[in-house]
Amino acid sequence: MPRYFVAYRKTEEAGQKPEWASFTTESTTTLEAHAIRERVEKRLSVFGEKLHGAGEVYWLGTGHQLVEFLVRREEAPPEVSVVYGLLEDR
């Protein structure tokens, strides 16, 4: 089953410096940007967080190790709020 890395820029209060929150998710179907955004929105509502940035979703690629995605998310432009990619097989 494909496993995705998802990270999003979040804040908990106005004026707070944004930080990355990350999770992995598995899906029997290919997840596109809108499906990733829906999953992030659900997490935001559960944890009482706010999405930071312009709300753009950015694809990081496929077949990378988790540590590579952690580095690549830091390279995302400031207007990008969510990044995701397909992790390599375990």
N, C-alpha and C positions, 0 to 999 in steps of 0.2 A: 504494500500500500504506500503510495507516495507520501513523503513527509516534507512539510514546508516550514521554513524559518520565516517568522513575521516579526517586525520591529516597528514601533511607532513612537513619535515624539509626543510626550505628554507633559502636562502641568496639573497641579492640584489646586492652585490658587492663581488669581490674576497677578501679574508682575513677577511670578516665579520663573527662574531659569528652566527651560525645558530639558528633560532628560529622556533617554531612550528606555523603553520597556520592550521586552522581547518574549516570545513564546514560540513553540512549535506546535503544529497541528497536522493530523493525518486525514486524508480524504481519498475515497475510492474514485473520485472524479477529479479532473483537472480544475484547479481553482484559478479563476481570473480575478482581475483587480477589484471588480465590484463585490465578489464573494469575500475576498480578503478584507475589504473595507467594512463589510457587514460584521465580520467576526471581531474586528477591532472596535467597532461601535458598541457591540455587546459587552466587551471587556470594559470599555470606558464607563458604561452605565453601571456595571456591577461594582467597579472600584471607585466611582465618583470622580473620575479624572476627566480632563479636557484635552482634546487633540490640539496640538500646536502646529502652526504652519498653514499653508494654503490648502491643505487637504489632498494634495497630489499623492498618488500611489505609484511607486517605482519598482520595476522588476529588476532584481539583482542577478538573475541567471539561474543556471541549473548545475547540479553535480558538484557543488563545493562542500567543503567541510564547514562545520559550525563556526570555527574560529575565523575562517575567511569571511563569512557573512558579518561577523561582529566588526571586523575591520572595514569592510565595504560600506556598512551602514553609516559610518562616520564620514564617508566621502560624499554622502548625498547632499545636494543643494538645500539651502535653508527652506525653500518653499515646499519641499517634499516632506510629507507628514508620515507616510507609511512606506516601508520597503519590505519586499518579500522575495523568496527564492526557493527553489527545490533542492533540498539537501541530497547529498550523495547517498547511495544505498549503504545500509549498515554493514 
